Amino acid sequence: MNLLYMIFVDPFMQMAAAPDLLVQTLWEGLVGGMLYALIALGFVLIFKASGVFNFAQGIMVVFAALTLVGTYHLLVLYGVSNTHLAAYVALAITIGVMFVLAYSVERLVLRPLVNQPDIILFMATFGLTYFLIGFGELVFGGEPKVMIADALYLPRGSVDYKILGGLVSLQKIDIAAAVIASLMVAALSVFFSKTRIGRALRAVADSHKAALSVGISLEQIWVTVWFAAGLVALVTGIMWGARSNVSFALQVISLKALPVLILGGFTSIPGAIVGGLIIGIGEKIGEFYWGPLIGGGTDSWLAYVIALVFLLFRPQGLFGEKIIERI
């Protein structure tokens, strides 16, 4: 009886007794959820264009962030004294690098594999992952790097608000991350739902052969989508790096996109947002209120448990379409 009370009653009593801590926990979950949604968005864009899960999206986050930091230090080393100018020049160069990466992937990986089974394309993204890991370690080294948050004018410090009789502290970098992630998700959602490229993307996702037959260029669509995924990876790397450090361990965080995609559906941009918020908020609440009951460490597995529960009731995700196969 005591165990049942601790699991089903005590956490809710804590929430009622300290509503300010609940608001703080919800805020941290909201920020984490938006960043998870941003990671998942990169996966969604690639999947919509090719029907393949891009295993390399996680390392693209790391590679983009490392390129930004490494280019910045190179510019400063070779005489750019204005750190803010160096940071934004490095940002522009990194965007160019992500475009070159998108073009190279289309030319060297995707084009030779048009109309091949999905598993072949999936394994190709595995190869791309380990190539970027090796190339990144060769160029930038394996030690963690500090994100150039100050040079990019990203805010530091915190602001405090008195809410429900208590003090809630919001980190300014978290506020910036939530705003930037929201704007980017909204912009990409409009771009891919309202533009000609967005309509072409949906045609390519339905059938490569049908898209080719009506004159849609697979090459253009794939470069555009991989470049968009690269930009998403860059923003994600900046935000995550500003909250901690830039290291190859960041690619592990990207695996949290898996439960997000399971919840939201692999082809839905709104699903990526909703799934990210569910995972982010659910993870923080579980870690803060239920984690101490089982010794902590829930943040490493709770997201997958939440996704498993959803799979039992809605395997296609909240926004996915139910697939009916007739035999």
N, C-alpha and C positions, 0 to 999 in steps of 0.2 A: 504493500500500500504506500509506504514511504517513497519507493522508487517511482511509482505512478504519479504521486504528488509532485516529485521533483521534476518529472519530465513534462507533465501536462498542465500543472497549475503554477508552480513556482516561477517559471519564466514570465508568465503573463502577469503575475503579481509584481515582479520586478519592473515590467514595462509600465504598469499603472502607478507604481510608487515613484518612479523617476522618469517622467515623460521626456525631460530634456535629454537624457541619455539615449532614449529611443529615437528622438529626432536626430541626434548626432550620428547614431548608427545608421539610420535611414539615409542621411546625407552621404556618408562614406560609401554606402552601398550603391547609391544613385550614381556617384562619380565613377566608381569601379564598373558599374553596369554600362555606363556610356562608353567607357574605354573598351570593355568587352564587345559592345555592339560595333564599335569602330573596327576592331580586329575581325569580327565576324563578317562585316560588310565587304572586306577584301575577298574573303572566301566566296561570298554570295556572287560578287561580280564575275569572278572567274567561272564559277559553276554555271551561272546563267548563260555564259558565252560558249562554254565547251561541254557542259554536263559532267565535268570532272572536278573532284575535290583537289584543290591546290595545296598539297602538303608543304610547299615552299613558302606560303604566306608568312609563317612565323619567322623564318630566317630573313625574309625580306624586310620585316620590321627592324631587326637587328642591323642588317646590312645598310639600310637607309640611315639609321641613326649614327652608325659608325662612320659612314661616309661624310655626314654633316660635321661631326666632331673632328674627324681627321683632316678634312679640307680646311676647316676653320683654323686649326693649329698650324697647318702648312702656310696659310695666308699670313698669319701673325708672325710666323718664323721668318718669312721672306719679305717683311717690311710693311705690311698693312697695319699701321699703328692704331687706327680707329677700330676698336673691338666690335662695335655695332655694325659698321660697314663690312668688316670681315665676316661677321656672322651671316649677314643677309646675302653677301656674295657667295658664301659657302652654301647657303640654302638654295640659291639659284643654280649653282653647279650641281648640287645633289639632285634637284629636280631633273636636270639634264641627264644625269647618270641613270636615274630611274627610267627615263624615256629610252635611253640606249639599251638598258636591260630589257625593257618591254619589247623593243624592236628585235633584239637578239634572240629572245625566247621565241617570238613568232617565226623568225627566219630559220633558226637552227633546231628548234624543238617541235613546235606545233605544225609548221608547214609540211614537213616530211611525214607527219602522222595523221593527216586529214583522213577522216572516215575509218580510222583504225578503232578497234574496241576501246572502250573507256578505260579498261584496266591498263592498257598500254600507255595512255596519256597520264594516268595516275602514277604509274611507276616512273614516267619521265620527270614528274615533279619531285619525286624522291631523289633522282639523280641531280636535279637542279639544286635541291636543298643542300646536299653534301658538297656540291661544287661551290656554292656561296659560302658555306662554312669554311672550307679550306682556303678559298680565295680571300675571304675576310680576315682570317687569322694570319695569312701570309702578308697582307697589306697593312692591317691595323694592329696585329698582335692579339693575344688572347686575354689580356688583363682588362678589368672594367675601366670605363671612361666616364668622366663627369660631363653631363649634358650642359651645354653653354646657355643656360636659362637666362642669366643676367644680360648676356650679349644680345639675346633675342628679345629683350624687354619683357620676358615672362615675369609675372609678379611673384614676389616672395612675401613671407610673413603670413599673418592670419588676421581675420576680423571676428569679433565676438558679438553675439546677439543674445539678448535676454529673451528666452522663449519658455513658456509654461513654468515660470518660476525658477528656471535654471539658466546657466550660461552655456551656449552652444558655440563652439569655435570652428570656423570654416577657414581652411587653408586657401589663400588666394590662388595658388597654382591649381587647386582642385576646382575652384570656380572657373578659372580660365579653361581648364581641360573640359569641363562640362559644356561650356558655351561653344568652344571651338568644335568639339565632337558633334554637338547638336547641329551647328551650322553646316558642317561638312556632310553629315548624313542627309540633311534636308536638301542641300544643293545637289548631291549625287542622285537623290531620289527623284527630284524634278528633272534633272538632266536625262536620266535613263527612262523616265516615263513619258516625257513630253516632247522629246526631240527625235529627229529622224534616225540618229544613231541608236537611240533607245529602242525604237521600233525595229530597227534592223537587228539589234541584239536579241530581242525576243524571237525573231524569225530564226536566227542562227541557233538559239537554244532549242527550238522545236526540231529542226532538222538541218544539218549542214548541206545536204544535197539539195533540199528544197530552196534554201537560201541562195545557193550558187546558181540555181536554175532561173531565179528572178533577178540576177545581176548584183546581188549583195557581195561585197568583197570581204571574204573571211579574214584576209590579211589586215585590212583596215580595222575591222571590228576587234580582232584579237589584240592588235597593238594598242588601240584605244582603251580596251578593258584592262589589259595588263598594266598600262601606264596609270590608269585610275587606281588600280589596286596598289601600285607602287606609291602613289601620292598618299593613299590611305595609310600604307605602311609607314611612310615618313612622318606623318602627323602623329600616328600612334607611338612611334619610337621616340619622338620629341616629348610627348606628354608623359609616357611611362618613364623615360630617362630622366625627366625633370623631377619626378617623384622619388626616384631612387638613383640608379646609375645605368649606364649603357653597357651591357655585357651580353654574352651569348646565352646567359640564363634567361633573358627576356623571351626567347623562343618557347620556353616552357609555359610562360604565361599565355602565349598564343593558343595553346592547346585548350584553354578555357573556352575558346570559340566553338569547340565541338558541342558541348551541352547547349550553348546558345543557339547553334544551328539546328540542333535536334528539337528545341522548343519552338523556334520561329519558322523553321522550314528552310531548305537549302536554296530556295529561289526567291525569297521574299525580303526586300529591304525593310519594310515595316516590321517583319518578323524578326530581323536581326536586332532592331531597336527594342522591341518588347521582350524578346528572349534575353538580351543583355541586361535589361533592367531587372527581370525576374531573377536571373542568376546572381547579379551583383548584390541586390538587396537581400535575397534569400541567403546568400553566402555570409554576409555580414551579420544578419540577425542570428543565424544559426551559430556562427562563431562566437558572438558575444553572449548570447543567452543560454544556448545548449552546449557549447563547446566545453565549458568548465566541468560539466557533468560527466564527460567521457574523456577527460584528460587533455583537451585541446587538440590542435592539429586538424580541425574540421575543414579549414580553408583549402586543403589539398585534395579533398575527395567529395565534399558536400555537393558541389555543382553537378557532379556526375550522378549522384543519387537523385537529385531533383530531376535531371534529364531522364533517368531510368523510370521514375514514377510517371512522367509525362508519356514516355514511350508505351507504357502499359495501356494507357487510355486513348492516346491519339498518336499513333506511330508516324503520321505524316507531318506532325508539328502543328502549331496553332494556326499558321497561315498557309500551310501546304495543302495541295489538292489531293484528295483521296484517289488513289490509283486502282482502277478496276481492270483486271486482266481476264479476258474471255478465252476459254480454251475449248 
